[in-house]
Amino acid sequence: MKILVTGANGFIGRRLLQSLNLWKEAELYALAKKPASSLCGQPLACDVLDSKKIDGLFAAHRFDVVVHLAAVTAHSEIVDNKFHTFATNLQGTTNLLESFNKYCSKGQFIYASTGKIYGQTDRLPITEEAAIRPLNILGKSKRITEEVIDFYAAPGNKYLICRIFNVYGELQKRNFVVPTIIDQLNRPELKLGNVEDKRDYIYIADLVAAFEACIKGADGFLPVDYVNIGSGRPTTVKDIIASFEKVLGKKLKVHSDESLFRKDETPAEYCSHEKLSRLTGWQPRYSLLEGIRATLQGEGVVHSCKQ
């Protein structure tokens, strides 16, 4: 089974490749602008915006599965680079789809979308049938890209859109909430944004296991299908801090800075993963406390943690 992972240098891509590397039947290909030498699989140096080079790679390898992770996802980067975000998320995906449809017969295309496409919701937890009303740039660009995938869908192939909620774990980019807390642990006071809003946080190992379940369970999905991937639990930043305190064995002082509040998000956002669980048997294994402990161990903070 030839599996291509785009965005291979990214937080999710690296971990997914490491896990897929344990599959005896998998022949891995890691696509990134400049693939790191430490990546599992055959490195393919290419920007997803380079349609000519993408087409050549697909013609040469004819992948069975494409897991498309390449995207701009950090909130600050998206706000500062609105049109680059749109180009990467939309045109990059279009380039891959055109080559996938041309060269990958009976293949599976898995797209990493986001829970942000739902936006303001009337019912919680959020199911795949909820209205699509994105509030921010990430959600809007992903919504358009989802529609493009549906438009490009070719008979005989499978297209699965994974709406991922808030993932965290060791070695994540530092502008996400958990690494932001880690980087301030030696300060007298943590400076954070809104600590009351409810979000769905899923540990990276559970997300990777969900992707693997999607690949193995391809036959159970519709030709074009949609699944939520999240813990299914409403969690505030206060809850995350409480888990930090349990692992570290000390209290943390927090200042909630209103200038860091996000005006383009809803107060409560967490999903139901019942559909994915029903179709594949996947279930998240890590509690918030277990995920935070594993993250601190992976970040090398373990020596200061009480196990």
Secondary structure, DSSP 8 states (H G I E B T S, - for coil): -EEEEESTTSHHHHHHHHHHTT-TT-EEEEEESS--TT-SSEEEE--TT-HHHHHHHHHHH--SEEEE--S---HHHHHHTHHHHHIIIIIHHHHHHHHHHHH-TT-EEEEEEEGGGSBS-SSSSB-TTS--B--SHHHHHHHHHHHHHHHH--TT-EEEEEEE-EEE-TT--TTSHHHHHHHTTTSSSEEES-SSSBB-EEEHHHHHHHHHHHHHTGGGS-SEEEEEES----B-HHHHHHHHHHHHTS---EEE-GGG--TTS-SB--B--HHHHHHH-------HHHHHHHHHHHTT-GGGS--
